[in-house]
């Protein structure tokens, strides 16, 4: 290293300890804020409407998170996990209620390969 490099390093260290870091990267007064991480804690983050489950007895439940496994629908919430038999749902009413809200609800095909249906 040459003498000028050493002197620059000393100057930089001194400025760092003095808190004068703005000399290297001055802040723009109208700078955009850094992008926020997307998450449910962000009030500007749009939340998808919950999925409505319409039962055969016409009562309704809403769920934000679910999985369909075989003939069961598992509804997950922070408070509990609920197992719901798909047979207990009014499927046409459930699909319509969700379509009216802009939510896509469809059961997976029992046999996705049409060649196996022969």
C-alpha positions, 0 to 999 in steps of 0.5 A, a space after each residue: 500500500 502506498 502512503 496515500 492509501 493509508 492516509 485515506 483509510 485513516 481519514 475514512 476510519 476517523 469519519 466513521 467514528 465521528 459519525 460523518 458517513 454522509 460524506 460517502 453517500 449523501 441522502 436524497 431528501 425526496 428518496 423513495 423508502 426502501 421496499 417493504 417485505 410483503 407480509 400479513 403485518 403490512 397494512 397496505 398488503 391486500 388480503 385475499 378474501 376468505 374461502 366460504 364453506 357452505 354446508 348441506 344444512 346451509 350454515 357457513 364457515 370461512 377459512 383463510 387456509 385449507 387443504 383438500 386431502 382425499 375426501 377431507 378438507 382440512 381448515 387451518 387457523 392459528 387457533 385450531 385445525 378442523 377436519 371437514 368431510 367434503 360430503 358434508 359440504 353443499 359443493 355447488 353452493 360453496 363454488 357459487 358463494 366463492 365465485 361471487 366473492 372472486 375466490 376460486 374454489 374447485 375440488 381437485 379431479 378425483 382422476 386427473 388422467 382421462 385415459 384411465 377413465 376407460 
